[in-house]
């Protein structure tokens, strides 16, 4: 079973049932990850669009 990249808690997902683009949420820490690869399983943090917009505004 895969583990959360943030808190290392086991993620309750079936690796053979996920597809690229699916979003997985860690039940322990609440972090969200997008499936970017399935063989092998690769997860990338989901970026919050609002947080990104606020960061861009602060730079200006």
Long-range contacts (C-beta under 8 A, 24 or more apart in sequence): 2-41, 2-43, 4-28, 4-29, 4-31, 4-33, 5-31, 5-33, 5-43, 5-45, 6-31, 7-31, 15-41
